[in-house]
Amino acid sequence: MVERLKPGAIVYDPQMCRVGEYRDRTGPYAMLRPIGGGREWQADPAQIRAATQDERLRAGVRALNDRFRASLDVTRPPVPVPGCAACAELDARRDEARAAFDGSAVTDANVLLRQHQRLEHGGTPAGRRVFRYVPYSIVQDASAQPEYEARCVSGDEADCGATSGSRQSPAEVEEWQRRHTQETGHLRYRRSFADYAVLERQS
């Protein structure tokens, strides 16, 4: 399956039970990186598959939680946000300082990176917040009647404006349209439908 994948594709590794970003092929292995960044791991190309939408959402929420927990712990180096140029620049500055064994410059880069993330990626943390993905289905509320309505938009210079009012079935609206056409000769209507929806949590 790896032959058909492009770098950046989100896949699921059943052997590790993890969702990752496909990076490249290294010898007989596919290299995957955790969502949100981190250490890459090797996967069997014959086993990995495209991640489902539910798996992608859960992995994204997990990465968001991990990044938020890391932001609360000032003893841990801040992790750059993927795709952010400013984060990447500060991370590169920190890597250069580490390579030069300049601990003071490493600390400065960490402070600047934390400040940037507080300002640009979610504000100042206010207590412990853990995001959880909860799937819902949107269904029509069976306890409420849907509403149907028609408005006459016939007229040479301005719309007629006559309306059927809210009705409980399309047949009632159509009957009103027929009567209005018989009385006025108008033929064009704007019809609308409204209902009530509720979100049901999936088990």
Secondary structure, DSSP 8 states (H G I E B T S, - for coil): -GGG--TT-EEEETTTTEEEEEEEEETTEEEEEETTS---EEE-TTT-EE--HHHHHHHHHHHHHHHHHHHH-TTS-----TT-HHHHHHHHHHHHHHHTT-HHHHHHHHHHHHHHHHHHTT-S--S--------EEEEE-TTS--EEEEEE---SSS----B---BSSHHHHHHHHHHHHHHH----EEEEEE--EEEEE--
